[in-house]
Amino acid sequence: MILTTFLLFALYVFFIAAITSYFDVGLISMAAIFGLFSLAQWYFSDTLALRSMRARIVDQTEYPDLHASVTRLAWQAGLPTPKIAVTSTQMPNAFATGRSKNHAAVCVTEGLLNLLNEDELEGVIAHELAHIKNRDVTTMTIASFLSTIAFFIVRWGFFFGRGRNNRAAAPVWAAVVISLAVWIISYLLIRALSRYREFAADRGAAEITQNPAALASALRKISTGISMIPPEGELTSQSEMNAFFIIPIKVGFIGKLFSTHPPMEKRIERLNELQYNF
């Protein structure tokens, strides 16, 4: 993670230096406005993620066992108890979101609650709490911010180059090419960073529960459960949440190649290795 973060930092330093040399104030101002929208998206990340999954915050009277598990595991992790949400989808999955430890939410699906036993469910919840503890939403937001700006420049740079003479348009097209290269490289680095964050969350879950085998068993069940759901319908509409889910929805070979998560088999292998330490 340190190496990947350093490479992203070096890439972004180059990007900022190059773009400020080529683009005029007008486009930089528009990028700044886009940045404000990204900041707002991060600030309201918990609300936006829950709404996208049609999840609702539940109280202790509705899901007493779930509340008890999240509260106890959060205490063991040294965290405030996050908001607890449930979504009615039968796809077994879970995710955590929120800009800070004090503004976080853990969401599980009805399919997950029906599929896992108590120990497996606690392993999944602990994984999501580890994401909160590691401030992964903030980490990935910061890591992807300039990548998003680069994509924005690539997408809209064409319009800034049109209508100008060749001499005036040349700097714009040069910046578009630079932005495209930065976006492609940062896209790959961010996915590498995301995969390392998943390994870290798995390890964090093992430390919280002292039971890595339970999370490994949960990952197997979740993966099998997702594979049994028809590829249309729920899977198609919810695949945009892949970066948040504990197990991403597979969307073909390309989707697997550029997945935000490491292979499930590798995660289980590492969890099995951790089992000997507990």
N, C-alpha and C positions, 0 to 999 in steps of 0.2 A: 504493500500500500504506500509506503514511503517513496519507493522508486517511481511508482505510477503517478503519485501526487507531484513529485518533483518534475517529471516529464510534462505533466499538464501545465505546471507553473511556468516552465521554460517556454512551452509552446505559446502560452497566452502573453508572455512578455514580448515575444516576437510578434504576435498578432497585433497587440496594442501599438507597438512601435511602427509596424508597417501600415496599419490602417490610418493612424494619425498623420502619416506622411502623404497618403493618397487621397483620403476623403475630405470633402469640404465640411464646413460647420453644419450645414443643413442636414446631411445624413447622420452625422454624429449626434445631433440633437434628436433626430427621430429614434436613433438607437437608444438614447438616454430615456426617451419616453417609453420605449419597449421595455427597458430595464425596470422602470417603475411598475409596469404591469407584472413583470416577473416577480418583483419584490412583493407585490400584493398577493400574487398567487402563492408564494411561500408563506406569507403571513397567515393566509386563510387556508393553508394546505389541509388541515384536519377536516374542516367543513366541506371543502370541495371534494376531497377523496370520499368521504362518507356519502355525500349526495350522489356522486357518480355511480356508487354501488347501491343506491337506494337503501342505505343502512339507517337504522334509527338507534339512538341512545336508549339503553334499557336500564331499568332500576333493579334493585336487589330483590324486590318482590316477584319480578318476572323470571329472573334467572339467578336464583340464590346461589347455586353451586358455582356457576361461572363467576359471579361477583366474588365469592369467597376465594376462589383460586387466584383470580387476578390480584386481589388485595393482598393475599399472603405472599405471592411471588414478587409483587412490586416491593413489598417490605423487605423480602430477602435480597432483592436487587438494590436496595437503597434508593428507591424511587417513590415519588408521590403516586398514588393510585390514579391511573389514567382514566379517561372516559371509556366506557365499555359499550360497544355497539354490536348489533346483530343484523345481518341481512338475510332475507328469506330464500336466497338462491340455494339450490341443492348441490351446486358445485362445491366440493370440500376445499376450503382455502381460508386464509387469514392474512391480515396485514396490520401494520402500525403506521401512524402518520402523526404529524404535529411538528410545530417549529421549535419546541423546547420540551424539557422534561415536565414542566408545569403546564404545558398546553399540548397534550398528546392524547391519542385515542388508540385503542386496540379494538379491531373489528374481526369477528368470526362469522362464518356462514352457518346457516342451519344444517347444510350438508356436512360440515365439519363436526358439529356437535353430535350429529347422528352416527357418524362414522367411527370416531375415536373413543378409546376408553379414557379413564381419568388421567392416568400417567402420561399417555400420549398427548392428550389435550394440554396438560401442563407443560410438556416439552415445547409445544407450538407457542403457547402463550409466553413462555420464557424467552423463546427466540425473538418474538416481537418486542418484548420488554428490553432485550439486549439492543435492538435497533434504536429504541428510544434512548437508552443509556449512552449509546455511542454517538448520539446526535446524527444519525445517518441521513435523515431528511435534509437537515441543514448542510451536511457535507456534500451530498449529491446535488443540492440546489446550487451551492457555490461552484462546484466543479463543472456543472453544465451551463452556467450562466453565459459565459463568453462563447461557448460552443453554440448556444442558441442565437446569440448576436451574429456569429459568423454565418449561420444558416439564414438568418434574416437578411444579411447583406447579399448573400448569394441569390436569394429568392427575388429581392427587390432591386438589386444593383443594375439589372438590365434596364429598368425604367429610368434610372438616373443617367445611364449612358446614352439613351435614345435622345435624339433631337439636338445633340451636340456635334460639333465638328470633330474630326478625327483627333486633333491635338488636344481638345478639351476632354474628350471621352477616354483617351488612353489611360489616365490615372485611375478612372473608375473601373475600367475593365481589368487593370492590373490588381486592384484591390479585390475584385470579385474572384479572380483566380487564387489569390492568397487566402481569401476567406474560405473558398472551397477546400483547399488543401488543409487548412486549420480545422475545418469542420469534420472532414473525414478522419484525420488523425485523432482528434479529440473524441470523436464518436467511439473509436476503438478503445482508447485509453479509459474513457468513462465506463464502458462496459467491463473492462478489466478491473477497474476500481470497485464497481458494483459487485462483481463476483467475489472479490476479496472481502468485501463487507459482509456478504452472506456467510462466508466461512467464519468470520469473526463473530457474527450473531449466533451461529451454531455453537461455537465454543462458549460464548457468553451464556447461552441457554444451559449448556452442560454444567457450567459453574454455579448457576442459580439453582438448578434442580438436583445436581449431583447424580443425574441419571441420563447419560447420553443415549443409552439404548432405547429409551422411550421416544426420544425425538427421532432417532433413526427409524424406528417402527412406524411412527406417524408419517414420516416422509414417504415411506413405501406405500402406505395406505392411501395417502392423498394423491400420489402420482397415479396409482391404479384407479382410484375413484374418478379422477379427471379424465383418464383415458377411456372410461366407459360412457362418458357423456357424448352425445352426437356432436360433431364438429360445428354444426350450424347453431343458431339461436344463442344460448347463454355464452358459449365459449367465444363466439365471434364478437359479441357486444362487450364482453368483459376483458378481452385480451389487452385492451389499452391500459389496464391496471397491472400488467405483468411485473413492472419494476417494483411494485409494492408487495405482491403476493409472496407467500413463503415458498410456493412451487408455481412457476410460471406456466401459463397455458401454452402448449406447444403449437406453433403455427408453421409447420413444415420445416424443411431442412435449413432454409435461410434463417428462419426465426430461431432455430436451435443454435446455429452457427454464431449469431450475434446476440445470444441470450444475455440478459442481465444477471443470470444465476449460473453457478457452476453446475456440471452434470450431477444429477442426484446420486449416482453411484459413487462419485468421488466424495460427496458430502457424507454419505453413509459410511464410507471407508474411514474417513477421518473421525467420525463420531465413534466408530467401533474401536479405533486406536485410543481415543480418550477414555473409553470405558474402563480400561486397565488402570487408570489413574484414580478411580473413585472406589 
